[in-house]
Amino acid sequence: MTVLSVAKVPQLFFLLIVAFLSLSLGGSLLIGESVQASSLKLQALSTRGAIGTLSFVSFHEVIGKAITHFRRLHVWMLIGLGVLIIYFYQYSLSLFHGH
């Protein structure tokens, strides 16, 4: 979505892409919930694929494109802020679960 907003695509096209991504994500979630994978290896493989895809999109598409449109210092500050938010989120989960 960040790349589309930077590219200043028409609003109707932006909404169509959002709707398509929402439907595909919702469909994937329904399929994932209905198919109970009994194999731990299959679950690990699908999780690894999801993390790899998300990492590629995050680093290549979002961060890579943002560096060309914004100052590098601002991009690195936002990346650092994101890492801090993830750290504090994980830390707060450990407080609530008593680990």
Buried (B, 14 or more C-beta within 10 A) or exposed (E): EEBEEBEEBEEEEBEEEEEEEEEEEEEEEEEEEEEEEEEEEEEEEEEEEEEEEEEEEEEEEBBEBBEEEEEEEEBEEEBEEEEEEEEEEEEEEEEEEEE
